[in-house]
């Protein structure tokens, strides 16, 4: 409990300073959100052919943070969230833990730099690459390292801007040389076309010395070299009709790698397609979206992706992290805005495993109702 109080005190301390100095209030910005969730899981088969018990859960998540513009070209930020510190994929907690205190951890600590076309940060911050879903990288996973971005505007009808994103991020330090760390590097081009209605964001991601199982349960390390081709199109702007597509291809060769089962050695491709109508910006707005995904085992690092679509995890290896690759599935989302920054979202998921780890393919169904409020 004391740890929680200290964390919140450190984060809210600038509020006391605002009352003493009006100039600080112009440089200081806060953000926060709370999400309440009702979740039902059913018809979830295990690799041995048996079924997991159907499950109903009441869950919640809270996040709080602040940024301070120290100078025009330098700023810093911090953020905390609920959730277990060793579960980077999720800040959700389930009601009914014997009234114990709430675990809270820092998930953002960084210094940012902004000068003309250059934007950079060092520390722990949000994923700096363009994405339109969390099937490759979870929005709850904030990498640690160095990020550099440059954006260049163009004044013509075909292209409005070109942005370059790159960075080096350390997943697990070796304590010796940087080359022996478990790390992730990426480079991405983001181009906007036709009055910003079409966006392309090709990228290349390189993961080095990544454990096959997180949190110390690993039996070998593996590399990923992933090419990503992504696009998003606003078909209608007024009614907000959008479509998007992502394609991922891991070009690493696992043939002959005795640590990787033969049935999985060529499971390195993923594609995601989505279509939506509507938006959730002001009171009365609504949105409906469909997303289809096909994610093979080594098309992404499974414990860095979303933890939403199924209840598959590494708990048998001592880790709370999810293992959400090697599946195909569908998500249907319907949302309604009760006010600005306050909405209800209903989501349905159905998934099936691509390659079985046992005598049967895992599967499952899930439905969620979320109430979200933030600023």
C-alpha positions in Angstrom: 0.0 0.0 0.0 2.8 2.4 0.8 4.4 1.8 -2.6 1.1 2.8 -4.3 0.8 6.0 -2.2 4.4 7.0 -3.0 3.9 6.4 -6.8 0.7 8.5 -6.9 2.3 11.2 -4.7 5.3 11.5 -7.1 3.0 11.7 -10.1 0.6 14.3 -8.6 3.3 16.4 -7.0 3.3 18.9 -9.9 -0.4 19.7 -9.1 0.8 21.4 -6.0 3.3 23.4 -8.0 0.7 24.7 -10.4 -1.0 26.6 -7.7 2.2 28.5 -7.0 3.3 29.2 -10.6 0.9 29.9 -13.4 3.6 29.4 -16.0 3.9 25.7 -15.0 0.3 25.1 -15.7 0.8 26.1 -19.3 3.6 23.5 -19.6 2.1 20.7 -17.6 -0.4 18.3 -19.1 -2.2 15.4 -17.4 -3.9 12.4 -18.9 -6.0 9.7 -17.2 -8.5 7.0 -18.0 -10.5 4.3 -16.3 -12.1 1.3 -18.0 -14.6 -1.1 -16.5 -15.2 -4.4 -18.1 -17.7 -7.3 -18.1 -16.2 -10.4 -19.8 -17.6 -13.8 -20.7 -15.5 -16.7 -22.1 -17.0 -20.0 -23.3 -16.3 -23.0 -25.5 -12.5 -22.8 -25.1 -10.7 -26.1 -26.0 -7.3 -27.1 -24.7 -4.5 -28.9 -26.7 -5.4 -32.2 -25.0 -9.0 -32.0 -26.2 -10.6 -31.1 -22.9 -12.4 -27.8 -22.4 -11.6 -24.9 -20.0 -14.4 -23.9 -17.7 -16.6 -21.2 -18.9 -15.7 -18.0 -17.1 -17.3 -14.6 -16.2 -15.2 -11.8 -14.9 -15.6 -8.2 -13.8 -12.4 -6.3 -14.5 -11.0 -2.8 -14.4 -8.0 -0.8 -15.5 -6.8 2.7 -14.6 -4.0 4.9 -16.0 -2.6 8.2 -14.9 0.3 10.3 -16.3 1.7 13.7 -17.0 4.0 15.5 -19.4 6.0 18.7 -18.8 7.4 20.9 -21.5 10.7 22.0 -19.8 11.8 24.0 -22.9 10.4 24.3 -26.4 12.7 21.5 -27.5 12.8 19.2 -24.5 10.1 17.6 -22.3 9.6 14.7 -20.0 6.8 12.4 -19.1 5.8 9.7 -16.6 2.8 7.4 -16.3 1.5 4.7 -14.0 -1.1 2.0 -14.5 -2.8 -0.8 -12.6 -1.8 -4.3 -13.2 1.0 -6.7 -12.3 4.5 -5.4 -13.1 5.5 -8.7 -14.9 2.5 -8.6 -17.2 3.4 -6.1 -19.8 0.5 -6.9 -22.1 -2.3 -5.9 -19.7 -3.1 -3.5 -17.0 -6.4 -5.2 -16.2 -7.3 -6.5 -12.8 -10.1 -8.8 -11.8 -12.6 -7.8 -9.0 -12.5 -10.3 -6.2 -8.9 -10.6 -5.0 -9.8 -10.8 -1.3 -9.9 -7.0 -1.0 -6.1 -6.8 -1.4 -4.4 -3.6 -2.4 -4.2 -2.7 -6.0 -0.8 -3.3 -7.7 0.4 -0.2 -9.6 3.5 0.2 -11.7 5.3 2.8 -13.8 4.8 2.2 -17.5 6.2 5.4 -18.9 9.4 7.3 -17.9 11.0 9.2 -20.7 12.7 12.4 -21.9 11.5 13.8 -25.3 13.2 16.1 -27.8 11.5 18.0 -30.5 13.3 20.3 -33.0 11.9 21.3 -36.4 11.3 18.1 -38.2 13.0 15.8 -35.7 11.2 14.1 -32.8 13.0 11.8 -30.4 12.7 10.2 -26.9 14.8 8.1 -24.6 13.4 5.9 -21.8 10.2 3.9 -21.7 7.3 5.2 -23.8 4.6 4.2 -26.2 5.3 2.1 -29.4 6.6 4.7 -31.8 5.5 3.0 -35.1 2.3 3.5 -37.0 -0.3 0.7 -36.4 -4.0 0.3 -36.7 -4.6 -2.6 -34.4 -2.8 -4.5 -31.6 -2.4 -7.8 -33.4 1.4 -7.3 -33.9 2.1 -5.1 -30.9 -0.1 -4.5 -27.8 -1.0 -0.9 -26.9 -0.1 -1.8 -23.3 3.5 -2.8 -24.1 5.7 0.3 -23.8 9.2 -0.4 -25.1 12.4 0.9 -23.5 15.2 2.4 -25.5 15.7 5.2 -28.1 13.2 6.4 -30.7 13.9 8.8 -33.6 11.2 10.2 -36.0 11.4 12.8 -38.8 8.4 14.2 -40.6 8.5 16.1 -43.9 5.5 17.9 -45.4 4.8 18.2 -49.1 2.6 20.6 -50.9 1.1 18.7 -53.8 -2.1 16.7 -54.4 -0.5 13.2 -54.5 1.5 13.2 -51.2 0.9 15.4 -48.1 3.7 14.1 -45.8 6.4 11.6 -45.4 7.5 10.4 -41.9 10.4 8.1 -41.0 10.3 6.2 -37.7 13.2 4.2 -36.3 14.6 3.1 -32.9 16.5 0.6 -30.8 14.8 -1.0 -27.8 16.2 -3.3 -25.2 13.9 -6.2 -24.1 16.3 -7.9 -21.7 19.8 -6.6 -21.0 22.6 -9.1 -20.8 24.7 -7.0 -18.4 27.7 -7.3 -20.9 27.6 -5.9 -24.4 24.6 -4.4 -26.3 25.0 -7.0 -29.0 24.2 -9.8 -26.5 21.0 -8.1 -25.3 17.6 -9.3 -26.3 16.5 -6.3 -28.3 14.2 -5.0 -31.0 15.0 -2.5 -33.9 12.6 -1.1 -36.4 12.5 1.3 -39.3 9.2 2.5 -40.9 8.1 4.9 -43.6 4.6 6.6 -43.3 3.2 8.4 -46.3 -0.1 10.3 -46.5 -1.8 10.8 -49.9 -4.9 12.3 -51.5 -5.8 14.9 -48.8 -4.7 12.4 -46.1 -7.3 9.9 -47.0 -4.8 7.1 -47.9 -1.9 6.1 -45.7 0.9 3.6 -46.4 3.3 2.5 -43.6 5.7 -0.2 -44.7 8.3 -1.3 -42.1 11.0 -3.7 -41.1 11.3 -5.1 -37.6 14.3 -7.0 -36.3 14.1 -9.0 -33.0 17.4 -10.4 -31.7 18.0 -13.1 -29.0 14.3 -13.2 -28.0 13.3 -15.9 -25.4 10.8 -18.4 -26.7 8.9 -18.1 -23.4 8.9 -14.9 -21.3 9.7 -14.3 -17.6 12.5 -16.8 -17.2 10.8 -19.9 -18.5 12.6 -19.9 -21.8 14.4 -22.9 -23.3 16.1 -21.2 -26.3 16.5 -17.8 -27.9 15.2 -16.9 -31.4 15.5 -14.1 -34.0 12.8 -12.5 -36.0 13.2 -10.4 -39.2 9.7 -9.2 -40.1 8.6 -7.2 -43.1 5.4 -5.3 -42.7 3.2 -3.7 -45.3 0.3 -1.7 -43.9 -2.3 0.6 -45.4 -5.4 2.5 -44.3 -8.0 4.2 -46.5 -10.8 6.6 -45.6 -13.4 5.8 -48.2 -15.9 8.4 -46.9 -14.7 11.1 -44.6 -18.1 12.6 -43.4 -19.6 9.2 -42.4 -16.1 7.9 -41.6 -16.0 4.7 -43.6 -12.5 3.1 -43.4 -10.8 -0.1 -44.5 -7.3 -1.3 -43.6 -4.9 -4.1 -44.3 -1.7 -5.4 -42.8 0.6 -8.1 -44.1 3.6 -9.5 -42.1 6.3 -11.8 -43.3 9.1 -13.1 -41.2 12.0 -13.8 -43.5 14.1 -15.6 -41.0 14.9 -19.2 -42.0 14.1 -21.7 -39.2 14.6 -24.8 -41.4 17.1 -27.0 -39.6 16.6 -25.2 -36.3 16.2 -28.2 -33.9 14.6 -25.9 -31.3 11.6 -25.1 -33.5 9.2 -28.0 -34.2 9.1 -28.8 -37.9 5.3 -28.1 -38.1 6.1 -24.5 -37.1 9.3 -23.8 -39.0 7.4 -22.2 -41.9 4.6 -20.6 -39.9 5.9 -17.0 -40.5 3.1 -15.1 -42.3 0.2 -12.9 -41.0 -2.5 -10.8 -42.5 -5.2 -8.7 -40.9 -8.1 -7.0 -42.7 -10.6 -4.6 -41.1 -13.5 -2.4 -42.2 -15.4 0.1 -40.1 -18.1 2.8 -40.2 -18.6 5.6 -37.8 -16.5 7.2 -35.0 -16.6 7.8 -31.3 -15.7 11.5 -30.8 -18.8 13.3 -29.4 -22.1 12.4 -27.7 -24.3 10.3 -29.9 -21.6 9.0 -32.2 -21.5 5.3 -33.0 -19.1 2.9 -34.6 -19.1 -0.6 -36.0 -15.9 -2.5 -37.0 -15.0 -6.0 -38.2 -11.5 -7.4 -38.1 -10.3 -10.7 -39.5 -6.9 -12.0 -38.5 -4.6 -14.8 -39.6 -1.5 -14.8 -37.5 1.0 -17.7 -37.8 3.3 -18.7 -35.0 6.4 -16.7 -35.9 4.8 -13.8 -37.7 5.0 -11.8 -34.4 6.4 -12.2 -30.9 3.4 -13.7 -29.2 4.0 -12.3 -25.7 4.2 -8.7 -27.1 0.9 -8.8 -29.0 -2.6 -8.1 -27.7 -4.1 -10.2 -24.9 -7.7 -9.7 -26.0 -8.7 -12.3 -28.5 -8.4 -15.5 -26.4 -7.4 -16.9 -23.0 -4.2 -18.7 -24.1 -1.2 -17.9 -22.0 2.1 -19.1 -20.6 0.8 -19.7 -17.1 2.0 -23.3 -17.3 5.6 -21.9 -17.6 5.2 -19.5 -14.8 4.4 -16.4 -16.8 1.1 -14.4 -16.9 1.7 -13.3 -20.5 -0.5 -14.3 -23.4 0.6 -16.4 -26.4 -1.6 -15.0 -29.1 -0.1 -16.0 -32.4 -0.8 -19.2 -34.3 -4.5 -18.5 -34.7 -7.2 -17.2 -37.1 -10.2 -15.3 -35.9 -12.8 -12.6 -36.1 -13.6 -9.6 -34.0 -16.9 -7.6 -34.2 -17.0 -4.3 -32.3 -19.9 -2.0 -31.8 -19.5 1.3 -29.9 -21.6 4.2 -28.7 -20.3 7.6 -27.4 -22.1 8.7 -24.2 -20.1 12.0 -24.2 -16.7 13.2 -25.4 -14.1 10.7 -24.1 -16.8 8.5 -22.6 -18.1 5.5 -24.4 -19.5 1.9 -24.4 -17.9 -0.8 -26.5 -19.2 -4.3 -27.1 -16.7 -6.8 -28.6 -17.2 -10.4 -29.8 -14.2 -12.7 -30.5 -14.0 -16.1 -32.0 -10.7 -17.9 -32.6 -9.2 -21.2 -33.8 -5.7 -22.4 -33.6 -3.8 -22.9 -36.9 -1.3 -25.6 -35.9 -2.1 -27.8 -32.9 0.3 -28.1 -29.9 -1.4 -31.4 -28.9 -4.1 -33.8 -30.1 -6.6 -31.0 -30.7 -6.7 -27.4 -31.9 -7.3 -24.7 -29.3 -10.3 -22.4 -29.8 -12.6 -20.1 -27.9 -15.3 -17.5 -27.9 -15.3 -14.3 -25.9 -17.6 -11.3 -25.4 -16.8 -8.0 -23.7 -18.6 -4.9 -22.6 -16.4 -2.0 -21.8 -17.2 1.4 -20.2 -14.4 3.9 -20.9 -13.9 7.4 -19.5 -10.8 9.6 -19.7 -9.2 12.9 -20.4 
